[in-house]
Amino acid sequence: MSTPSNPIKFAYWVPNVSGGLVISNIEQRTSWDINYNRKLAQIAEASGFEYALTQIRFTAGYGADNQHESVAFSHALLAATTSLKVIAALLPGPWTPVLAAKQIATINNLTSGRIAVNVVSGWFRGEFQAIGEPWLDHDERYRRSEEFIRSLRGIWTEDSFTFAGDFYRFRDYSMKPKPIDPQPEIFQGGSSRAARDMAARVSDWYFTNGNTPEEIRKQVDDIQAKAEANNHSVKIGVNAFAIARETEEEAKAVLDEIIAKANPEAVQGFADQVKNAGKASPEGEGNWAKSSFADLVQYNDGFRSNLIGTPEQIAERIIGLKDAGADLILLGFLHFQEEVEFFGKHVIPLVRKLEAERDSTLIAAE
Ligand SMILES: Cc1cc2nc3c(=O)[nH]c(=O)nc-3n(C[C@H](O)[C@H](O)[C@H](O)COP(=O)(O)O)c2cc1C
């Protein structure tokens, strides 16, 4: 089998907060501790995963009573692996750009450039209140995030960085050492108008919640048209919760059990807080704006991407998301270690086969 020309990339959510990736009392063998996570990272890099994404959470919320910090945890995973790239979540507000730039440049130097960042703009108002951080309106959060990203890039690439923004200011700042190549990639989460416009101006990657290929296609067309007009290039990552089993019935039964055992108060609490995301934007659209109760049982609408079934079904649906414009699939699982390994063994090779077949069909048609 030949190697596909533009293989879709795979990332997994690092379970660095407790409770896994679903708000459910279903039995989960996933653990948030470091030994479990080191082993998971090693399994993932041996199984065809290129990236791992850590989460940032400062306080308990919705089945996540314990949370390890994202930058420190990312470095621990990098130290335990050799090729995996780890994306550390950064939240403007608690992080200033100068501290983030310095931390990430150091980790980049220590790990041959395997660190990336995910700039998250915030949805959890209760968390900001708990830690004494001012809470900005929806679009103001994105204005701040954009200045944050421009500052990171400026500090990383310019010898005498000067910047006069509304949120951050720098004068002739020369940070050394600079990151070595490859420069840290900048991901962002969020899908409101403000999030998309920011992606089309400054981000390397746009991460969005799970959705159907049709809905993903609409977002991609919108962002890529704007990015082109800005002379900017941005790649797309789509969230999905994967349940791969020998039969479709088995996979669907697991989904039903996750939802049947959902913790209704915790899901409702989460639903109340995420109203501060897409719904709070001027247009009322964006992440979680249309999520049902069942969608919210998975933190980022991961059931909607429908990677639930046999390896064959899942591989075909991944190609559907790729056709809709996805460059990367971000995956959550119930029992991470076992399921990442299963996915690497049974799903990724099928995806590669389908991609290679596509390539040969295209060449034959030329
Ligand atoms: C893949 C992905 C990862 C995210 N990770 C975090 C995180 O670790 N911590 C956090 O507070 N918010 C996280 N978010 C939330 C977003 O940064 C953003 O605040 C939220 O999606 C609101 O989006 P909106 O633009 O649609 O309102 C994540 C979002 C996505 C899509």
The ligand as a MOL file (V3000), in Angstrom:
LIG
                    3D

  0  0  0     0  0            999 V3000
M  V30 BEGIN CTAB
M  V30 COUNTS 31 33 0 0 0
M  V30 BEGIN ATOM
M  V30 1 C -10.7350 21.4510 21.2210 0
M  V30 2 C -11.0440 22.4830 22.2500 0
M  V30 3 C -10.2970 22.5260 23.4150 0
M  V30 4 C -10.5840 23.4460 24.4290 0
M  V30 5 N -9.8650 23.4240 25.5970 0
M  V30 6 C -10.1890 24.2590 26.5980 0
M  V30 7 C -9.5130 24.2070 27.8510 0
M  V30 8 O -8.6080 23.3910 28.0570 0
M  V30 9 N -9.8940 25.0680 28.8210 0
M  V30 10 C -10.8900 26.0020 28.6350 0
M  V30 11 O -11.1920 26.7430 29.5520 0
M  V30 12 N -11.5550 26.0680 27.4570 0
M  V30 13 C -11.2270 25.2290 26.4470 0
M  V30 14 N -11.9090 25.2990 25.2510 0
M  V30 15 C -12.9470 26.3560 25.0790 0
M  V30 16 C -12.6030 27.4120 24.0290 0
M  V30 17 O -11.3690 27.9770 24.1860 0
M  V30 18 C -13.6160 28.5410 23.9380 0
M  V30 19 O -13.5650 29.3030 25.0890 0
M  V30 20 C -15.0140 28.0190 23.7970 0
M  V30 21 O -15.0250 26.9890 22.8440 0
M  V30 22 C -15.9980 29.1080 23.3940 0
M  V30 23 O -16.0920 29.1770 22.0280 0
M  V30 24 P -17.0140 30.1940 21.2200 0
M  V30 25 O -16.0440 31.0090 20.4280 0
M  V30 26 O -17.8240 29.3410 20.3030 0
M  V30 27 O -17.7780 30.9900 22.1710 0
M  V30 28 C -11.6350 24.3770 24.2360 0
M  V30 29 C -12.3840 24.3340 23.0290 0
M  V30 30 C -12.1170 23.4020 22.0570 0
M  V30 31 C -12.9330 23.3850 20.7980 0
M  V30 END ATOM
M  V30 BEGIN BOND
M  V30 1 1 1 2
M  V30 2 1 2 3
M  V30 3 2 2 30
M  V30 4 2 3 4
M  V30 5 1 4 5
M  V30 6 1 4 28
M  V30 7 2 5 6
M  V30 8 1 6 7
M  V30 9 1 6 13
M  V30 10 2 7 8
M  V30 11 1 7 9
M  V30 12 1 9 10
M  V30 13 2 10 11
M  V30 14 1 10 12
M  V30 15 2 12 13
M  V30 16 1 13 14
M  V30 17 1 14 15
M  V30 18 1 14 28
M  V30 19 1 15 16
M  V30 20 1 16 17
M  V30 21 1 16 18
M  V30 22 1 18 19
M  V30 23 1 18 20
M  V30 24 1 20 21
M  V30 25 1 20 22
M  V30 26 1 22 23
M  V30 27 1 23 24
M  V30 28 2 24 25
M  V30 29 1 24 26
M  V30 30 1 24 27
M  V30 31 2 28 29
M  V30 32 1 29 30
M  V30 33 1 30 31
M  V30 END BOND
M  V30 END CTAB
M  END
